[in-house]
Amino acid sequence: MQQIGLFFATDTGTTETIAQRIQHHHFSPDTLALHPLDESDAALIDSHRALIFGTPTVGYGDYPYALERFLDQLDAVDFNDRPVALFGLGDQLGYPDVFVDALGMFHAELAARGARLIGYWPTEGYDYEASKADLGDGQFCGLVLDEDNQPGLTEARLARWIEQIRPALSAA
């Protein structure tokens, strides 16, 4: 089994596309395995030593269906000091007052279960009113991507974020 598991929920397919970009451009398939959350369970998560989770925010600040359904599985996962990085997708212009809220809510769920969260990301360069992912200290709780309004920044943001989280993921 690959060392790193990248688990994602998707609504329109964009989060899956980002997950595939992470695997193909930044890791090798023998290092990182992709898993849709709607096809995953706690045992599959536990089979990886390091984790990445990706989620969009849907509707008006909500989880995508696959992640909402999966939350109960988290109680059976042993996070035991395993590094966990998060990325989220949102629309800062269309939904400026709930920008990447699902990312923030999921971060809180994982923190409550003892996950060792890594990969915080600066809030600079985004224009939004409120976000549950904003930690209030100039950082988001994970990488934030806006494919609706800033797709040209995605690859550089991904590369910088992967460089930041790679040492912890590789050391696991």
N, C-alpha and C positions, 0 to 999 in steps of 0.2 A: 504494500500500500504506500502511496506517496506520502511524504512527510507533511506537506501542507494541503489542507482541504479548503477550497474556496466554495462556500455555500451561498446561494443567491436566490432571492425572490424577484420575480419580474412581473410587470403588468403589460407593458407594450413590447417587451423584448429588448429594450435598451440596456437594462441592467445585465442581462445575459450577454449582450454584445460587449459591454465593458469587461465582464468577467473573462470572456474569450480573449479580449485584447490583453488583459493582464497575463493570462497563461501564455499566449503566443508571442508576445513582445517582451515579456519580462521574466518569465520562468520557462522551464522545459516541462513537457507533459509528464516526464518521469519524476518531477519534483512536486508539481502542483496538480491536483485533481479537481475538476469542476463538478459541482453537485447542485442541481435545482432543489430548493427546499421542499417542493411538493413531491419529491421522490426520495427524501432523506428521512433518517430517524436518528435517535440519540446514539445508537451503536455505530453508525457510520461516522458521525462527528467524533466519537471517542476513538476511532481508528486512526486519526491524524494527530500528530504531535503539535502542530501549529494550525491556526485557523484564520481565515478571512471570511467575513460576511458582507454581502452587498444587498442593499434594498432601495427601492424607490419610495417616495412618499406619494400616495395616491389620494384622489378625492380631495377633501379639505383637511389635510394633515393626518391621513390614516395610513395604517399598515396595508401592504398588498395582501390579498386573500391568503396566499401561500404562507406568508410569514405569520399572519394572525393565527392560522390553523396550527402552525408549528410551535407556537410559544409553550404549550403544555409539555412538549418533548424536552425543553431545556432543563426541566427539573431532574431528568435522568442523565444529563451530561455531567461528566467529571471535568470541570474546568481546571482544577488543581494546578495552578500556576502556569498553565499553558498560555502562550502569547496569542492574543486575539486582536486582529485589526478589523476596522469597519470602514466601509465606504457607502455613501448614499447619493441618490440622485434626486434633484428637485428642480423647481421652476421659480426662480427668485422674482421674476417680474409678474407672472400670472398668479402666484400664491405667496406674496411677500410676507404675510403674517403667519404662515405655517411652513416656511421654507425648511425642507428636509426634516420635518418633525418626526417621521418614522425612524430616522437614524438616531435621533436623541432618545426616543422612547425605547428603542432596542438597546441602546447603550445602557440605559438605566436597568433594563431587565438583566443584561449580562453582568453588570457591576453587582447587582443584588445577589448573583449566584457565584461571586468570587472570581470572575474572569480577570486575567491580567491584561488589561486593555492597553494597546499601543497604537501609535499612528495618528495622534491628534494633528489637526490641520489649522492653519491660520484663517481667521475670518476676513482678513484683508483681501480686497479684490472682489467682494460680493456686495450686492445692494439689495437688502431685505429689511423688513421691519421687525420680525420676531422669528425665533427658531428654537425648538426644544433641543437642537443639536449644538447650539451656542452655549459654551460652558461659562460665559461671562468674563473670561480672562483673555479674550482675544483669540480663542481657539474653538474650533468645532471638535466634537468627540470622535471624528474620523474624517477621511477625505470626502470632500463635497464636490460633486460635479453637477453642472447645469448644461445638459445637452441641448436644451431649448434655446438658451440665450448666450452661452459661452462655449460652443463646441470646439472652437479653435484653441482653447486653453487646456482641453482634456489631456492630450498626450503629454504635454510638459508637466502638468499636475500629477498625472499617473507616474511618470518617470521619477519625479522628485519624491513622491510619497513612497514608492517601492524602494528607492534608495534608503529612505528613512527606516522602513520596517524590515527590510531584508535581513539585517544582522540578527534581530531577535527571532525571526521566523526560522532562519537557517540554524541557529544555535539550539533550537528546541529538540 
